[in-house]
Amino acid sequence: MPRNSFEKFIIEIRTNEHNHKKQRAHVHIYIHGEEVGAMFLDGTMKDGYLKSRDYKKVSAYVQANAERYQVMWDEFQGSEY
């Protein structure tokens, strides 16, 4: 699963093996290796919690890379996992 790291964050987009078929595109967020939530590509939280300061950083990063994440999401939707 593709991961991007910046500062203390890891942003991961998962394949269909995690039952993501037909869901709205989103990424999973980790801080120091622990999953803290998921975020839609428009920068809104799907679930979990981030401190305001962390939310602003991660939201900006996800929105800036949303097009690339959407391409990966679309590719994974067609996978056989």
Beta strands, then each sheet from edge to edge (+ up, - down):
strand 1: 3-6
strand 2: 9-12
strand 3: 26-31
strand 4: 34-40
strand 5: 45-48
sheet 1: 1+ 2- 3+ 4- 5+
end
